[in-house]
Amino acid sequence: MWEHQSLFRVSAQLFAEGIFNLLDRNLRPEVFLLGLASGREEDDPESVVVEPTNLRYQPADFATIKTRAASFETADIVAPRESVYHLHPQDHDRMEKQRWYELVCRATEETLRELVGARAENRRCFVSTPLSLNGYLVVVVVQLAADVYSAYYCLPGKATSGRPSNLPHAAVLEFLHECTRALREADTADNEQPVLDRDYNEVLRAAGRRLMLRVSPGNAHGLYDACLGIAALRHEGGEGQGTMLLAKRQHPAIVPVLTLEAPVPLRDHRSIRKLLELTEGRTGLVSDAAHVFGLGIAVDEDSPQYEPLATVQFTNHYGWELRHAEHTLMRVVSNTPRLPQGKVQADNFARVLHQVFPDVDAAGAAYLWELALEASGQSHGTMLCISTGAKPEAERLRRQCFRVVPRPMTPPVLRQASSIDGAVLIEPTGVCHAIGVILDGQATERGDSSRGARYNSAVRYTSSSPYPCLAVVVSEDGWIDLLPSTLHT
């Protein structure tokens, strides 16, 4: 299709990994390019190009996409054309071209869905809007692990390019937008390669803004940043905590408690922060994403007026969460959106554990799960490091840990041992060799400057450890991460 298509595909793959690894490493993004020649017949061998060429899908798998797109238009599967009079012929051509691109996008999604279903692949496919480049309609495809993606709560209703269903979907839309932008800018420049250099966290912040637009009852273009400003303020030295209900004024699902005579603009961060002191329990501020009208209580689920509402829960200084129907859609700490981690899930822990330690049996996995569950319950943050080299590592790190006489670890002892800074170092059998371990390791691209020292030290250690290991990291802000060693998974 063009000279640097392989380089762009590789850079897009690395870009996707950088973004989605910050959300959930188990999403395992995979990116490939699909090119549909504009002026070639479907039986032409060069009518379809797939990059990389060694992909499990072949060009023949996508040979009928344009025919399928044309059939959609004939059958009027998509929304019918509106009767619009265009004053300029170029406007008409542009609208027709955009409509054709949407049909091709739809046909590509359905073709991929059929391929994935026929091969029983655990993949969820997302497709960019085609871009005309050197005689080809270029489509960027990103696939995620379907089971991991589906495990996160999705907003009700149909998800579209303008209506993300959750934070991973919003991140996908931002990723595809960046890929299309890079291709378009490279096409208009002289011999320029497409560049994907946007900061990963900035992409996630844009995804967070996109998600809040979806749940907002009104004009929410400033809602995300308003929440950041409110969470950053203190009132009389205290951290900001409270609830804000997102709903239209006089919403039937909200019982008014106190109505302000003059609504307070949401951009007035200090006033909103002060009003948050009035919220308690189920009582929250009522806002349409532009103003706060007063205090209200959401009706119970058994009420005829009940409707799931989006809420913003301010948790601590610089921290807040976006929720819908009691489900957490995203957590924002220091202007960085992340997925809700909550407690470690047993099935997820077992899957990661067996990836790192395939010889651990079911009884051993259940025993380690009890320890991980105990570690995840620590409110002050802690770290449990499981390593086949726990004994030699305790010896190597003897000057930065408290070595103990080897003994099987139990949940009560772990609760006591994790009350001090540092990691608890155990073998896959559960035998403990050291506590208060200050982990070391080489700097890595997996680090995240928005996270704390505990998380980043675990990332460095697991990335460079010569032994298979798994770190369960519980941060003080409530995030829980499973970090397997990269050299052995």
Secondary structure, 3 states (H helix, E strand, C coil): CCCCHHHHHHHHHHHHHHHHHHHCHHHCCEEEEEEEECCCCCCCCCCEEEECCCCCCCHHHHCCHHHHHHHHHHHCCCCCCCCCCCCCHHHHHHHHHHHHHHHHHHHHHHHHHHHHHHCCCCEEEEECCCEEECCEEEEEEEEEEHHHHHCCCCCCCCCECCECCCHHHHHHHHHHHHHHHHHHHHHHCCCCCCCCCCCHHHHHHHHHHHHHHHHCCCCCCCHHHHHHHHHCCCECCECCCEEEEECCCCCCCEEEEEEEEEEEECCCHHHHHHHHHHCECCEEEEECCCEEEEEEEECCCCCCCCCCCEEEEEEECCEEEEEECCEEEEEEECCEEECCCCCCCHHHHHHHHHHHCCCCCHHHHHHHHHHHHHHHCCCCCEEEEEECCHHHHHHHCHHHCEEEEEEECCHHHHHHHCCCCCEEEECCCCEEEEEEECCCCCCCCCCCCCCCHHHHHHHHHHHHCCCCEEEEEECCCCCEEEEECCCCC
